[in-house]
């Protein structure tokens, strides 16, 4: 019985909001707000960012990457980035094709010669880009396009990658 209570309590704590602190009414300049979480966030309840595994959210049919910029780390001389979408059965979003995420070269920031990218998984909920670690750090703008099977596709997003 104690174990069941402990598990239930732990589940409630983990399911609770990641912010810390009761709701408070504060004034920011001339605006009055009631907000919670003024004491920070609970690192045990919030998922830390994975530099090689950004998640993509779609609130109100908009694209949000949980890391901006993405700062991947190399492993064994390669950089692998895996963007992931919500895997739940009611999620209507997927990566439409192998060009759904497109890195963009710029002056002084050429793309890696061996850059390969594509959508993966039966439902195309993951998108992977892989390349050999470059000798000098680079940064690229990239475009994210998603397909919404329930209607209008969200507007593409243009965030950044800062490569090691």
Secondary structure, DSSP 8 states (H G I E B T S, - for coil): -HHHHHHHHHHHHHHS-SB-S--EEEEETTEEEEES-TT-B-TTTS----TT--BEE-GGG--EESSSSB---EETTEEEEEEE---STT--EE--STTSEEEE-BTTB---TT-EEEEETTTT-EEEEEEE--SS-EEEEEEE--EETTS-----B--EEEE-
